[in-house]
Amino acid sequence: IIKLFLSFPTECAYTLFVVAIFWLTEALPLAVSALLPAFMFPLFGIMGSKQVASAYFKDFHLLLIGVICLATSIEKWNLHKRVALKMVMLVGVNPAWLMLGFMVSCAFLSMWLSNTSAAAMVMPIVEAVAQQIIRAEAEADELEMSCSNGSINPPFLYINWCIFSKQNLPPAEAERKSRKDKYSGIFKVMCLCVAYSATIGGLTTITGTSTNLIFAEHFNSRYPGCQCINFGSWFILSIPIAVIILLLSWLWLQWLFLGFDLKNMFKCGKKKTAREEASSQVIQEEYKKLGPISYPETVTLVLFILMTLLWFTRDPGFIPGWSSLFPKYKSYVTDSTAALVIGLLFFIIPAKTLLRTSNGENTVFGYIPLITWKEFQSCMPWEIAILVGGGFALADGCEVSKLSEWVASKLTPLGSLPLWLIILISCLIVTSVTEVASNPATITIFLPILSPLAEAIHVNPLFILIPATLCTSFAFLLPVANPANAIVFSYGHLTVMDMVKAGLGINIIGVAVVMLGIMTWIVPIFDLYTYPSWALNIPSTNGTGL
């Protein structure tokens, strides 16, 4: 019994259990809990201290540094605000299209910035539009009531009596109450669309959310022979999923809070209402405040496009990428290489250009780069960096102690279930857990479990890992489920039940679309029905004696 208790898999399982409990309950900060393996593994004799320490800084962290350099410059020079306002101006101010404009702009920003930053940037614009709508509608109501009643409004107590005694309101008051309820629904739906689109947009890129980054690093570390998960391949598989979820969420939220009004939605050439005029005025005023595009914004935009192109063209798959220029060490270059090269340029390129005076002389100014180290530090999510490192350390410990093989052997009976059912069960489990635990903690806990499961039932690991990773981001139900929800909820336009009611529908939409994608267009991208040679061949027998 003592020998059984002190065996490596048992001690590693105990460490994993302790860390998981701390992550789920958040009794300690997530980053602090992620440091537990750093001393528990050496004390249990699972891994040496140097070996554990090396897991806390990997290729992922270099990619994160390069991306945060870009995000810091975008936020510092207000390029994100210009992009968001321009997108909203393009779609117009009709309530339905205004909501879609905010969703598209917020989703696009969250592809490159953190979901939290995207929501925090767009919400003040939404709030300004909402307040202006209230002001414009109040003035319109006052004018209408004055004209229809000869400047004499029905007594307030009489209106309340009509409402509570279920009597018919005077026609003007009934219409006014109906409009008030509708405008309240508009404010709710505009707030919710920001929170949800920030999460949906993060699905589309490896760097869009921490869960994608954790998955990519875990997968490439566990299966080094594959190297099939990169920026381009992830974008191709996830962009249809994100677009479909975004459009269906738009329709769901509109139906839930506003109802379908296709005639109003697609009206052309009609005069704008007071609400639409107010919205348009606020958005245009906010855009004018930004002034003409500045030199730092232009440089940031150019570097952003350059970084994206380098990611897409490194190893696109269907044609040779620029990494083929280094045939002797092609595998040495990763997405983090391109991100870091571009990221360092933000510390080198000056934020101001030389100005010539009327005498033809250059004016002298102090050299200031596009971003400073202090600005970078304020944006760098060190908690996520350490949390991911702790996940890598746990994964390495599971491999060294043979815990992953033992788990795989115990999960082998699940192979009798249909594949689609196994995928659906894993998606539903992670979607449920991520509502009460942080997204990074959830994916870090489940990846070391789902990888051996796929190997045990002899299924391409991507078949289970991709949908589970995507569903880990579906934290839509509660204000505390993710920071984007909390930011939107703090503005006071929503109740918890509003978010639960809307989020439940979007959770169902998300899981359904992910299941559709993994069973259709994602299959040929990775040849999912073929068990790959790069996957580990885990024996189905129990080789650890447990």
Residue pairs with C-beta under 8 A, 6 or more apart in sequence:
4 10
4 545
4 546
7 544
7 545
7 546
8 44
8 45
8 46
8 400
8 401
8 402
8 403
9 401
9 402
9 403
9 406
9 544
9 546
10 546
11 44
11 45
11 46
11 401
12 41
12 44
12 46
12 397
12 398
12 400
12 401
12 403
13 403
15 36
15 37
15 40
15 41
15 44
15 46
15 394
15 397
16 394
16 397
16 398
16 403
16 445
16 448
18 36
18 40
19 33
19 34
19 36
19 37
19 390
19 394
20 441
20 445
21 27
22 28
22 33
22 36
23 30
23 33
23 34
23 437
23 438
23 441
23 444
23 445
24 433
24 436
24 437
24 441
26 437
26 438
27 33
29 383
30 383
30 387
30 438
30 440
30 441
31 382
31 383
31 386
31 387
31 390
33 390
34 386
34 387
34 388
34 389
34 390
34 391
34 393
35 386
35 390
36 390
37 52
37 390
37 393
37 394
37 397
38 49
38 52
38 53
38 56
38 390
38 393
41 47
41 52
41 393
41 397
42 48
42 49
42 52
46 397
46 400
46 401
47 393
47 396
47 397
47 400
51 396
52 393
52 396
52 397
55 389
55 392
55 393
55 395
55 396
56 386
56 389
56 390
56 392
56 393
57 389
58 217
58 221
58 389
58 392
59 217
59 220
59 334
59 336
60 213
60 214
60 216
60 217
60 336
60 388
60 392
61 385
61 388
61 389
62 336
62 337
62 339
62 340
63 206
63 207
63 213
63 334
63 335
63 336
63 339
63 340
64 207
64 213
64 380
64 381
64 384
64 385
65 339
65 340
65 343
65 380
66 307
66 336
66 338
66 339
66 340
66 341
66 342
66 343
67 112
67 207
67 339
67 343
68 343
68 376
68 379
68 380
68 381
69 342
69 343
69 344
69 346
69 347
69 371
69 376
70 112
70 300
70 303
70 304
70 307
70 339
70 342
70 343
70 346
71 112
71 113
71 114
71 117
71 379
72 346
72 371
72 375
72 376
72 378
72 379
73 79
73 296
73 300
73 303
73 346
73 370
73 371
74 80
74 112
74 113
74 300
74 304
75 113
75 117
75 121
75 379
76 296
76 370
76 371
76 375
77 294
77 296
77 297
77 300
77 370
78 290
78 297
79 297
79 300
79 301
79 304
80 109
80 113
80 117
80 118
80 121
81 121
81 125
81 286
81 290
82 287
82 290
82 293
82 297
83 105
83 108
83 109
84 102
84 105
84 106
84 109
84 121
84 122
84 125
85 105
85 125
85 283
85 286
85 287
85 290
86 287
87 101
87 104
87 105
87 108
88 98
88 101
88 102
88 105
88 125
88 283
89 101
89 283
89 284
89 287
90 101
91 97
91 98
91 100
91 101
91 104
92 98
92 101
93 272
93 276
93 277
93 279
93 280
93 283
94 264
94 265
94 267
94 276
95 186
95 258
95 264
95 275
95 276
96 254
96 258
96 261
96 264
96 265
97 265
98 129
98 190
98 279
99 189
99 190
99 193
99 250
99 253
99 254
100 250
102 122
102 125
102 126
102 190
102 193
102 194
102 197
103 193
103 194
103 196
103 197
103 246
103 249
103 250
104 197
104 246
105 122
106 118
106 119
106 122
106 193
106 194
106 197
106 198
106 201
107 118
107 197
107 198
107 200
107 201
107 204
107 242
107 246
108 201
109 117
109 118
109 121
109 122
109 198
109 201
110 117
110 118
110 119
110 197
110 198
110 199
110 200
110 201
110 202
110 208
110 209
111 201
111 202
111 204
111 205
111 208
112 205
112 207
112 208
112 304
113 121
114 202
114 209
114 381
115 198
115 199
115 201
115 202
115 208
115 209
115 482
115 483
115 484
116 198
116 483
116 484
116 487
118 198
118 201
118 484
119 194
119 195
119 198
119 483
119 484
119 487
119 488
120 487
122 194
122 198
123 191
123 194
123 487
123 488
123 491
125 283
125 286
126 190
126 191
126 194
127 491
128 282
128 286
129 190
129 278
129 279
129 282
129 283
130 186
130 187
130 190
130 493
132 278
132 279
132 281
132 282
133 183
133 186
133 187
133 275
133 278
133 279
134 183
135 278
136 274
136 275
136 277
136 278
137 179
137 183
137 274
137 275
137 278
139 274
140 274
141 176
141 179
144 172
145 153
145 172
145 176
148 172
149 172
154 170
154 172
154 173
159 169
159 170
159 173
161 167
162 168
162 169
162 170
162 173
163 169
163 177
168 174
169 177
182 258
183 275
185 257
185 258
186 257
186 258
186 275
187 493
188 257
188 493
188 494
188 498
189 253
189 254
189 256
189 257
189 258
191 488
191 491
191 493
191 494
192 253
192 257
192 488
192 494
192 498
192 499
192 502
193 249
193 250
193 253
194 484
194 488
195 476
195 484
195 485
195 487
195 488
195 489
195 499
196 249
196 253
196 476
196 502
196 503
196 506
197 246
197 249
198 484
199 209
199 473
199 474
199 475
199 476
199 482
199 484
200 242
200 245
200 246
200 249
201 208
201 242
201 246
202 208
202 209
202 212
202 473
203 209
203 212
203 238
203 241
203 242
203 245
203 470
203 473
204 235
204 238
204 239
204 242
205 212
205 231
205 234
205 235
205 238
206 212
206 213
206 216
206 229
206 230
206 231
206 234
206 235
206 335
207 213
207 231
207 339
209 439
209 473
210 381
210 384
210 387
210 388
210 439
210 440
211 439
211 440
211 442
211 443
211 469
211 472
211 473
212 234
212 469
213 388
214 388
214 391
214 440
214 443
214 444
214 447
215 229
215 443
215 447
215 465
215 469
216 229
216 230
216 234
217 388
217 392
218 391
218 392
218 395
218 447
218 448
218 451
219 226
219 229
219 461
219 462
219 465
220 226
220 227
220 229
221 392
221 395
222 395
222 399
222 451
222 536
223 461
223 534
223 535
223 536
224 534
225 533
225 534
226 532
226 534
227 315
227 331
228 462
228 526
229 462
230 311
230 314
230 315
230 334
230 335
231 311
231 312
231 314
231 335
232 311
232 312
232 313
232 314
232 315
232 316
232 317
233 317
233 525
233 526
235 312
236 525
237 466
237 517
237 521
237 522
237 525
238 470
240 517
240 521
241 470
241 513
241 514
241 517
244 513
244 516
245 506
245 509
245 510
245 513
248 509
248 513
249 506
249 509
252 502
252 505
252 506
252 509
253 502
254 260
256 501
256 502
256 505
257 502
272 280
295 351
295 352
295 353
296 351
296 370
299 349
299 370
300 346
300 370
303 342
303 345
303 346
303 349
306 342
307 338
307 339
307 342
310 322
310 338
310 341
310 342
311 335
311 338
311 339
313 321
313 322
314 321
314 322
314 323
314 333
314 334
314 335
314 338
315 321
315 323
315 324
323 330
323 333
324 330
326 332
326 333
346 369
346 370
346 371
347 369
347 370
347 371
347 372
347 373
347 376
348 369
349 369
349 370
350 367
350 368
350 369
350 370
351 368
351 369
351 370
352 365
352 368
354 362
354 363
354 365
355 362
355 363
356 362
356 363
357 363
384 440
387 440
387 441
387 444
388 440
388 444
390 444
391 440
391 443
391 444
391 447
394 444
394 448
395 447
395 448
397 403
398 404
398 407
398 448
402 543
402 544
404 448
404 451
404 452
404 538
405 452
405 538
405 539
405 543
405 544
406 542
406 543
406 544
406 546
407 448
407 449
407 452
407 453
408 452
408 453
408 455
408 456
408 538
408 540
409 456
409 538
409 539
409 540
409 541
409 542
409 543
410 542
411 452
411 453
411 456
411 457
412 456
412 457
412 540
414 422
414 453
414 456
414 457
415 456
415 457
415 458
415 459
417 425
419 459
419 463
420 515
420 519
422 453
422 457
422 459
422 464
423 463
423 464
423 467
423 515
423 518
424 511
424 515
426 446
426 450
426 453
426 464
426 467
426 468
427 467
427 468
427 471
427 511
427 514
427 515
428 471
428 511
429 446
430 442
430 443
430 446
430 468
430 471
430 472
431 471
431 472
431 474
431 507
431 510
431 511
433 442
433 445
433 446
434 442
434 471
434 472
434 473
434 474
434 475
434 481
435 475
435 477
435 478
435 481
436 478
436 481
437 445
438 482
439 472
439 473
439 475
439 482
442 472
443 468
443 469
443 472
446 468
446 472
447 465
447 468
450 461
450 464
450 465
450 468
451 461
451 465
452 538
453 464
454 460
454 461
454 463
454 464
454 465
454 535
455 461
455 535
455 536
455 537
455 538
456 538
456 540
458 531
459 531
460 526
460 527
460 528
460 529
460 530
460 531
460 532
460 535
461 535
462 526
462 528
463 518
463 528
466 518
466 522
467 514
467 515
467 517
467 518
470 510
470 514
471 510
471 511
471 514
474 506
474 507
474 510
474 511
475 481
475 482
475 485
476 485
476 499
476 502
476 503
476 504
476 506
476 507
476 510
477 499
477 500
477 503
477 504
477 507
478 485
478 496
478 499
478 500
478 503
479 485
479 486
479 489
479 494
479 496
479 499
480 486
481 503
485 499
488 494
489 499
518 528
522 528
523 529
